[in-house]
Amino acid sequence: TPFGHPITGFVYVVLQVVQIVLWYLDFGCPRHMTGDRSKLINYVDKFIGTVRFRNDEFPTIVGYGDYKLGDTIISRVYYVEGLTHNLFSVGQFCDAGLEVAFRQHSCHIRDNNMVELLQGSCSTNLYFISLNNLLAASPDCLLSKASSTKS
């Protein structure tokens, strides 16, 4: 051995692959968007149109579905071919009756009762939400529907 010590046992190393899923908050996109088709369930293959990015590219919205990450479902997410980042639409949150608040280094999305559903951070003037942190803290935090018999 390199240090002159005999090898007396085995060391087992367990590697865990962690996929970091970031969603950027965007004032300009009409709906939540992703370029990762593999995360969409209940997918509807339908040409919806194009979107315009700041670099004057016009990628195609080719369908939509529900974005699934663990036990969390984000409803009605557009699939945009070639999109390399996930985008949360601030307008879609507001249309759903949610409050979106921005602070110097954070952002918060709350329901009508001021219950915080999502919390994000700001770096280099970009606000983002890591769904991995959300799932670790509370796997059922994002509920899109609730029945009258369950609280």
C-alpha positions in Angstrom: 0.0 0.0 0.0 1.2 3.6 -0.5 1.5 4.3 3.2 2.8 1.0 4.3 -0.3 -0.1 6.1 -1.8 -3.5 5.4 -5.2 -3.7 3.9 -7.5 -5.2 6.6 -10.9 -4.7 5.1 -13.0 -3.4 2.3 -14.4 0.1 2.0 -17.8 0.2 0.3 -18.6 3.5 -1.5 -22.1 4.2 -2.3 -22.6 6.8 -5.0 -25.8 8.6 -5.4 -26.6 10.5 -8.6 -28.5 13.7 -7.8 -30.2 15.5 -10.6 -30.6 19.2 -9.9 -33.8 20.5 -11.4 -33.8 24.3 -11.7 -36.8 26.4 -12.9 -36.2 30.0 -13.8 -38.9 32.5 -13.2 -39.8 34.3 -16.5 -42.1 37.3 -17.0 -42.2 36.8 -20.8 -43.3 33.2 -21.3 -47.0 32.5 -21.6 -46.9 29.2 -19.8 -44.5 27.0 -17.8 -42.1 25.5 -20.3 -39.5 22.7 -20.4 -37.3 21.1 -23.0 -37.3 17.7 -21.2 -40.0 15.6 -22.8 -39.2 12.6 -20.6 -40.6 14.4 -17.5 -44.0 15.0 -19.0 -46.9 12.7 -18.3 -50.4 12.9 -19.9 -48.6 14.4 -22.9 -50.6 15.9 -25.7 -48.7 16.1 -29.0 -50.0 19.3 -30.5 -48.5 22.2 -32.4 -49.3 25.3 -30.3 -47.0 27.8 -31.9 -43.6 29.3 -31.4 -41.9 31.4 -28.8 -39.4 34.2 -29.3 -36.2 34.3 -27.2 -34.0 37.3 -26.7 -31.5 35.9 -29.2 -34.2 36.1 -31.9 -34.6 32.3 -32.0 -38.2 31.0 -32.5 -38.4 27.4 -31.1 -41.6 25.4 -31.6 -44.1 24.5 -28.8 -44.9 21.0 -30.0 -47.1 19.9 -27.1 -47.9 20.0 -23.4 -48.3 17.7 -20.4 -47.9 17.5 -16.7 -44.3 17.7 -15.4 -43.6 14.9 -12.9 -40.8 15.0 -10.4 -41.1 12.5 -7.7 -44.5 13.0 -6.1 -44.8 16.6 -7.4 -46.8 17.4 -10.5 -46.7 20.7 -12.3 -49.8 21.0 -14.5 -50.0 22.2 -18.1 -46.3 22.6 -19.0 -45.4 23.4 -22.6 -42.8 21.2 -24.3 -40.5 23.4 -26.4 -38.0 21.6 -28.6 -34.4 22.7 -27.9 -35.2 24.6 -24.7 -32.3 24.0 -22.3 -33.8 25.5 -19.2 -37.1 25.0 -17.4 -39.2 28.2 -17.2 -41.9 29.1 -14.7 -44.3 31.6 -16.1 -45.0 34.4 -13.5 -48.2 35.2 -15.4 -49.4 31.6 -15.1 -48.9 31.7 -11.4 -50.8 35.0 -11.2 -53.6 33.7 -13.4 -54.0 30.8 -11.0 -54.5 33.4 -8.1 -51.1 33.0 -6.6 -48.9 35.8 -5.2 -45.4 36.1 -6.7 -43.2 38.2 -4.5 -39.6 39.2 -5.3 -37.0 40.3 -2.8 -33.4 41.2 -3.2 -32.1 37.7 -3.0 -35.2 35.5 -3.0 -38.6 35.0 -4.5 -41.8 33.5 -3.0 -44.9 32.0 -4.4 -47.9 31.9 -2.0 -51.5 31.0 -2.2 -54.5 33.1 -1.1 -53.9 32.3 2.5 -50.3 33.4 2.3 -49.1 29.8 2.6 -45.7 29.6 0.9 -45.8 27.0 -1.9 -42.4 27.7 -3.5 -39.3 29.7 -2.5 -36.5 30.5 -4.8 -33.2 32.4 -4.9 -31.6 35.1 -7.0 -28.2 34.9 -8.6 -26.8 37.3 -11.2 -30.3 38.9 -11.6 -31.9 35.5 -12.4 -34.6 34.2 -10.0 -34.8 30.4 -9.9 -36.4 27.6 -7.9 -34.7 24.3 -7.2 -37.4 21.6 -7.0 -34.9 19.3 -5.4 -34.9 21.4 -2.3 -38.7 21.5 -2.3 -39.0 17.7 -2.6 -36.5 17.1 0.2 -38.5 19.4 2.5 -42.0 18.5 1.6 -42.8 16.0 -1.2 -46.5 17.0 -1.4 -46.1 20.7 -1.3 -47.4 21.4 -4.8 -51.1 20.4 -4.9 -52.9 21.2 -8.1 -56.3 20.0 -6.9 -57.8 19.1 -3.6 -61.1 17.4 -2.9 -63.7 18.6 -0.5 -63.3 15.6 1.7 -59.5 16.0 2.2 -57.8 18.8 4.0 
